[in-house]
């Protein structure tokens, strides 16, 4: 009885942390994006980060697709490994993204004609879904990691397509705006 109660308390703590993290990170990113002046870290290397982020998003997208293939083939250990790779890449990406947007001015899109509304549609849907993606992703990863398969399956129905869309559109948006980077 005490063990069951302890497990429930531990799970409640984890869920509370997931909620806090899911709220704080998008708020922190929004603050960084709209800061009147950027943090001067005195380094030019930050201008390499968008390129690195695109590589990480591409690799995460591949890991997500492989994870789906593995789970469909009931290769659960491979599924868990590829999803952990995607999760790790997402975490590293997030740190890199925060560093870049805290230190560098945003780049304006210079495309014209039909490509402009396509770019902004992808960018806006990417931003909105990225802001809400962390919540279901963290729950899906937690439930998968703790082998709560039924809960994992329920959350993944929402988390997976959002995560894959955000990851893929992140790469597409990068490819569309990269010709306009100043450095």
DOPA-296243 format. One record per residue (C-alpha): residue number from 1; residue in three letters; y, x negated, z. Coordinates in steps of 0.001 Angstrom, whole numbers. Example, Ala and Ser with C-alpha at 12.3 -4.5 7.8 and 13.67 -1.06 7.14 Angstrom:
  seq  type       yy       xx       zz
    1   ALA    -4500   -12300     7800
    2   SER    -1060   -13670     7140
This chain:
  seq  type       yy       xx       zz
    1   UNK        0        0        0
    2   UNK     2434    -2768      932
    3   UNK     1554    -4641    -2277
    4   UNK     2183    -1540    -4404
    5   UNK     5502     -926    -2657
    6   UNK     6458    -4582    -3147
    7   UNK     5639    -4390    -6866
    8   UNK     7771    -1268    -7257
    9   UNK    10684    -2950    -5482
   10   UNK    10321    -6043    -7665
   11   UNK    10248    -3936   -10832
   12   UNK    13350    -2034    -9686
   13   UNK    15153    -5370    -9202
   14   UNK    14142    -6536   -12672
   15   UNK    15317    -3258   -14221
   16   UNK    18654    -3548   -12399
   17   UNK    19088    -7104   -13712
   18   UNK    18281    -5952   -17244
   19   UNK    20942    -3259   -16993
   20   UNK    23542    -5674   -15575
   21   UNK    22815    -8313   -18244
   22   UNK    22838    -5676   -21005
   23   UNK    26341    -4608   -19974
   24   UNK    27876    -7965   -19042
   25   UNK    26941    -9902   -22179
   26   UNK    28520    -7508   -24713
   27   UNK    31622    -7262   -22499
   28   UNK    31855   -11071   -22277
   29   UNK    31453   -11402   -26050
   30   UNK    34169    -8777   -26652
   31   UNK    36530   -10609   -24306
   32   UNK    35882   -13898   -26121
   33   UNK    36448   -12336   -29528
   34   UNK    39768   -10777   -28556
   35   UNK    41181   -13536   -26363
   36   UNK    44789   -14283   -27342
   37   UNK    44044   -18013   -27355
   38   UNK    40784   -19867   -27641
   39   UNK    39377   -22396   -25184
   40   UNK    40171   -25929   -26316
   41   UNK    36990   -27915   -25859
   42   UNK    38362   -30758   -27956
   43   UNK    35438   -30917   -30315
   44   UNK    34998   -30253   -34001
   45   UNK    31246   -29760   -33637
   46   UNK    31753   -26076   -32775
   47   UNK    32459   -25416   -36463
   48   UNK    28836   -26259   -37216
   49   UNK    27575   -23490   -34924
   50   UNK    27818   -20567   -37406
   51   UNK    25501   -22478   -39758
   52   UNK    23083   -23194   -36912
   53   UNK    23292   -19535   -35843
   54   UNK    22314   -18405   -39347
   55   UNK    19288   -20708   -39291
   56   UNK    18286   -19381   -35850
   57   UNK    18736   -15762   -36994
   58   UNK    16637   -16454   -40089
   59   UNK    13884   -18005   -37985
   60   UNK    14078   -15139   -35484
   61   UNK    13772   -12621   -38334
   62   UNK    10650   -14392   -39579
   63   UNK     9217   -14465   -36047
   64   UNK     9905   -10727   -35676
   65   UNK     8146    -9944   -38953
   66   UNK     5196   -12164   -38023
   67   UNK     5071   -10469   -34617
   68   UNK     4729    -7096   -36319
   69   UNK     1996    -8390   -38614
   70   UNK      103    -9882   -35675
   71   UNK      259    -6731   -33561
   72   UNK     -913    -4616   -36522
   73   UNK    -3897    -6971   -36843
   74   UNK    -4487    -6727   -33075
   75   UNK    -3836   -10456   -32696
   76   UNK    -2029    -9939   -29414
   77   UNK    -1751   -13557   -28277
   78   UNK     -104   -14502   -31601
   79   UNK     2088   -11426   -31337
   80   UNK     3232   -12459   -27870
   81   UNK     3872   -16032   -29012
   82   UNK     5967   -15037   -32030
   83   UNK     7936   -12497   -30024
   84   UNK     8598   -15161   -27381
   85   UNK     9852   -17465   -30147
   86   UNK    12145   -14691   -31416
   87   UNK    13339   -14011   -27860
   88   UNK    13994   -17711   -27204
   89   UNK    15855   -18122   -30480
   90   UNK    17916   -15044   -29616
   91   UNK    18849   -16513   -26245
   92   UNK    19862   -19864   -27777
   93   UNK    21775   -18011   -30493
   94   UNK    23668   -16033   -27881
   95   UNK    24788   -19177   -26053
   96   UNK    25834   -20783   -29346
   97   UNK    27670   -17622   -30441
   98   UNK    29598   -17450   -27164
   99   UNK    30574   -21136   -27380
  100   UNK    31751   -20758   -30977
  101   UNK    33772   -17585   -30461
  102   UNK    35248   -18923   -27239
  103   UNK    36514   -22042   -29015
  104   UNK    37169   -21115   -32661
  105   UNK    39384   -18584   -34356
  106   UNK    37593   -15840   -36256
  107   UNK    37309   -16190   -40019
  108   UNK    38693   -13440   -42240
  109   UNK    36599   -12098   -45081
  110   UNK    38226   -12828   -48424
  111   UNK    35985   -10852   -50740
  112   UNK    37455    -8162   -52983
  113   UNK    36198    -5171   -54910
  114   UNK    32899    -3426   -54150
  115   UNK    31671    -6268   -51941
  116   UNK    34418    -5684   -49358
  117   UNK    33220    -2261   -48115
  118   UNK    29605    -3488   -48240
  119   UNK    30541    -6476   -46060
  120   UNK    32430    -4337   -43551
  121   UNK    29671    -1731   -43402
  122   UNK    27118    -4437   -42631
  123   UNK    29460    -6151   -40168
  124   UNK    30368    -2965   -38265
  125   UNK    26781    -1697   -38028
  126   UNK    25663    -5200   -37047
  127   UNK    28256    -5398   -34248
  128   UNK    27557    -1911   -32893
  129   UNK    23794    -2391   -32875
  130   UNK    24079    -5934   -31475
  131   UNK    26106    -4539   -28581
  132   UNK    23371    -2061   -27657
  133   UNK    20333    -4115   -28737
  134   UNK    20011    -6223   -25632
  135   UNK    19072    -3268   -23419
  136   UNK    15924    -2157   -25296
  137   UNK    15013    -5740   -26282
  138   UNK    15002    -6930   -22671
  139   UNK    12934    -3935   -21571
  140   UNK    10492    -4371   -24466
  141   UNK    10084    -8054   -23696
  142   UNK     9677    -7415   -19968
  143   UNK     7071    -4696   -20495
  144   UNK     5195    -6842   -23000
  145   UNK     5326    -9904   -20759
  146   UNK     4056    -7924   -17755
  147   UNK     1343    -6272   -19890
  148   UNK     2668    -2740   -19413
  149   UNK     1520    -1799   -22899
  150   UNK     2290     1906   -22864
  151   UNK     5886     1355   -21722
  152   UNK     6150    -1559   -24147
  153   UNK     5077      609   -27097
  154   UNK     7594     3325   -26221
  155   UNK    10545      936   -25991
  156   UNK     9533    -1110   -29038
  157   UNK     9881     1952   -31271
  158   UNK    13639     1564   -30717
  159   UNK    13993    -2114   -29876
  160   UNK    12143    -3606   -32839
  161   UNK    14018    -1991   -35747
  162   UNK    17370    -2563   -34031
  163   UNK    16533    -6198   -33303
  164   UNK    15280    -6853   -36835
  165   UNK    18326    -5141   -38386
  166   UNK    20745    -7133   -36207
  167   UNK    18932   -10377   -36961
  168   UNK    18771    -9852   -40728
  169   UNK    22309    -8490   -41076
  170   UNK    23580   -11423   -39038
  171   UNK    22269   -13736   -41760
  172   UNK    23622   -11543   -44570
  173   UNK    27077   -11320   -42950
  174   UNK    27058   -15107   -42487
  175   UNK    26161   -15667   -46156
  176   UNK    28925   -13297   -47230
  177   UNK    31654   -14858   -45064
  178   UNK    30607   -18531   -45193
  179   UNK    32642   -19303   -48349
  180   UNK    35767   -18381   -46358
  181   UNK    35226   -20706   -43408
  182   UNK    38189   -23030   -43053
  183   UNK    36217   -26074   -41920
